Amino acid sequence: MSHDAEVSVGVVVVAFNSEDVIRDCIQSLLSSSHRNLRIVVVDNASTDGTMKVLHDLEAGPSGVAVLDAEERLKRVTREAPDCPDVTVLRSAVNLGYAGGVNLGLDFLMAQDCDLYWVLNPDCRVFPETASAFVAKAGDVPGFGLMGGRVIYVSPENRIQTDGGRVNPRSGMCSNIHLFADAESTPHPKDEDLQYIPGACIVASRRYLQTVGKMEDDYFLYYEEVDWAFRRGELSLVHADKARVLHHAGTAIGSPVVGKEQGSSFSNYFNYRNRIRFVRRFFPQNLAYAYLYSAAKVVKLALQGHFVEADGAARGLLGLRPPKSVRSRLTPEAYRLATR
């Protein structure tokens, strides 16, 4: 790979009803010490004020360019060559997480970036984070996917993830060093990683050329796990000096500290896609995965989380989604989500 300053990093941020966090995310990226960034925000048909925030950035000094999705392959440049490009692609339909990521990757791959960084909109990066990824990529030129240390905004200084592992029998995913102290906990070894959690993933150009983009039929959850399990001989690596702050669960009701059961919306896709993932990669364990997940559903119900249990059960059994899913998606998005 070329000299660090010359390495182009394409950043994809998929936003959905992210008006409360998207400005901080973009501004933190614009403050990166590595200046050769090309930032693409894919707005997944938000219904809140996300686009207003992005249009405000467009009108301000940040130099954001807002495009409709059909213009996505039009290259946008800035007058100041030492500042990151920022492009907003407005999708008319909620494409799901992987669909939004792939839309952004299409745009960036046409620009032939060296690295491709997928970042959640409720993340804030440190000025040195992009530089740390670039440096690690230079040290391990044959890598496939890379992650860093993702730290909760609250509680402060607690790790959300240093990478992910999967139980092949149940399909359950776990975060390495979850809730551990971010200052004193040693970083994981590369061989400890089985996937890179979706809040912050860096893919090499070779990975996209060899493995391809994310599978978009998951719609939400497990797409990054699937992506990593298709890697073949390409390696997963951890950049020790790359740190990201993450709010977690701001738009879709994912499990967070103090609310581990997740929303009905979140549970539907999580349980459905857990089975989908096991069927694709560990079909011999499918019966066990069903029984394990069924026990989790029963536990939710016994704890009094009946709505959340209903979403999980419907996802597990492949039934029609609960009202909490149908009410949050347009008919077009609903068709995509229930493939």
ChimeraX attribute file (.defattr): number of C-alpha atoms within 10 A of each C-alpha:
attribute: neighborCount
match mode: 1-to-1
recipient: residues
	/A:1	14
	/A:2	9
	/A:3	9
	/A:4	16
	/A:5	13
	/A:6	13
	/A:7	21
	/A:8	21
	/A:9	27
	/A:10	28
	/A:11	27
	/A:12	30
	/A:13	27
	/A:14	29
	/A:15	28
	/A:16	24
	/A:17	20
	/A:18	23
	/A:19	21
	/A:20	15
	/A:21	20
	/A:22	25
	/A:23	19
	/A:24	16
	/A:25	19
	/A:26	24
	/A:27	14
	/A:28	15
	/A:29	26
	/A:30	21
	/A:31	15
	/A:32	19
	/A:33	16
	/A:34	25
	/A:35	21
	/A:36	22
	/A:37	25
	/A:38	24
	/A:39	25
	/A:40	28
	/A:41	27
	/A:42	31
	/A:43	27
	/A:44	25
	/A:45	21
	/A:46	18
	/A:47	12
	/A:48	13
	/A:49	13
	/A:50	22
	/A:51	22
	/A:52	11
	/A:53	16
	/A:54	22
	/A:55	15
	/A:56	14
	/A:57	19
	/A:58	17
	/A:59	11
	/A:60	10
	/A:61	8
	/A:62	17
	/A:63	18
	/A:64	25
	/A:65	20
	/A:66	22
	/A:67	17
	/A:68	13
	/A:69	18
	/A:70	11
	/A:71	12
	/A:72	23
	/A:73	17
	/A:74	11
	/A:75	12
	/A:76	15
	/A:77	16
	/A:78	14
	/A:79	8
	/A:80	9
	/A:81	10
	/A:82	11
	/A:83	19
	/A:84	25
	/A:85	25
	/A:86	25
	/A:87	25
	/A:88	26
	/A:89	24
	/A:90	23
	/A:91	19
	/A:92	15
	/A:93	19
	/A:94	23
	/A:95	26
	/A:96	23
	/A:97	25
	/A:98	24
	/A:99	24
	/A:100	27
	/A:101	26
	/A:102	23
	/A:103	22
	/A:104	29
	/A:105	24
	/A:106	13
	/A:107	21
	/A:108	24
	/A:109	18
	/A:110	12
	/A:111	16
	/A:112	13
	/A:113	19
	/A:114	20
	/A:115	25
	/A:116	28
	/A:117	24
	/A:118	23
	/A:119	24
	/A:120	22
	/A:121	29
	/A:122	26
	/A:123	25
	/A:124	26
	/A:125	24
	/A:126	16
	/A:127	17
	/A:128	16
	/A:129	23
	/A:130	24
	/A:131	22
	/A:132	20
	/A:133	26
	/A:134	24
	/A:135	19
	/A:136	18
	/A:137	26
	/A:138	16
	/A:139	11
	/A:140	12
	/A:141	11
	/A:142	16
	/A:143	21
	/A:144	24
	/A:145	27
	/A:146	26
	/A:147	30
	/A:148	26
	/A:149	25
	/A:150	27
	/A:151	27
	/A:152	23
	/A:153	18
	/A:154	14
	/A:155	12
	/A:156	12
	/A:157	17
	/A:158	20
	/A:159	26
	/A:160	28
	/A:161	24
	/A:162	28
	/A:163	31
	/A:164	20
	/A:165	18
	/A:166	15
	/A:167	11
	/A:168	18
	/A:169	17
	/A:170	20
	/A:171	27
	/A:172	17
	/A:173	17
	/A:174	14
	/A:175	18
	/A:176	19
	/A:177	20
	/A:178	18
	/A:179	17
	/A:180	17
	/A:181	15
	/A:182	22
	/A:183	9
	/A:184	8
	/A:185	11
	/A:186	12
	/A:187	17
	/A:188	18
	/A:189	13
	/A:190	15
	/A:191	10
	/A:192	15
	/A:193	22
	/A:194	18
	/A:195	25
	/A:196	27
	/A:197	26
	/A:198	20
	/A:199	20
	/A:200	25
	/A:201	21
	/A:202	30
	/A:203	23
	/A:204	22
	/A:205	18
	/A:206	17
	/A:207	24
	/A:208	18
	/A:209	10
	/A:210	14
	/A:211	15
	/A:212	14
	/A:213	20
	/A:214	22
	/A:215	15
	/A:216	19
	/A:217	18
	/A:218	26
	/A:219	23
	/A:220	21
	/A:221	22
	/A:222	25
	/A:223	23
	/A:224	21
	/A:225	21
	/A:226	19
	/A:227	19
	/A:228	23
	/A:229	13
	/A:230	15
	/A:231	18
	/A:232	11
	/A:233	9
	/A:234	17
	/A:235	18
	/A:236	24
	/A:237	26
	/A:238	25
	/A:239	21
	/A:240	18
	/A:241	16
	/A:242	22
	/A:243	24
	/A:244	21
	/A:245	24
	/A:246	24
	/A:247	19
	/A:248	22
	/A:249	15
	/A:250	16
	/A:251	16
	/A:252	17
	/A:253	16
	/A:254	19
	/A:255	15
	/A:256	16
	/A:257	13
	/A:258	6
	/A:259	10
	/A:260	9
	/A:261	19
	/A:262	21
	/A:263	21
	/A:264	28
	/A:265	25
	/A:266	24
	/A:267	28
	/A:268	29
	/A:269	25
	/A:270	23
	/A:271	27
	/A:272	24
	/A:273	23
	/A:274	23
	/A:275	26
	/A:276	21
	/A:277	20
	/A:278	24
	/A:279	16
	/A:280	11
	/A:281	15
	/A:282	16
	/A:283	15
	/A:284	13
	/A:285	16
	/A:286	21
	/A:287	14
	/A:288	15
	/A:289	24
	/A:290	20
	/A:291	12
	/A:292	15
	/A:293	21
	/A:294	18
	/A:295	12
	/A:296	17
	/A:297	24
	/A:298	17
	/A:299	13
	/A:300	18
	/A:301	15
	/A:302	11
	/A:303	10
	/A:304	11
	/A:305	17
	/A:306	15
	/A:307	17
	/A:308	22
	/A:309	26
	/A:310	21
	/A:311	29
	/A:312	32
	/A:313	24
	/A:314	20
	/A:315	25
	/A:316	24
	/A:317	14
	/A:318	17
	/A:319	13
	/A:320	13
	/A:321	21
	/A:322	19
	/A:323	11
	/A:324	16
	/A:325	18
	/A:326	15
	/A:327	11
	/A:328	13
	/A:329	16
	/A:330	14
	/A:331	12
	/A:332	12
	/A:333	19
	/A:334	20
	/A:335	10
	/A:336	19
	/A:337	21
	/A:338	14
	/A:339	9
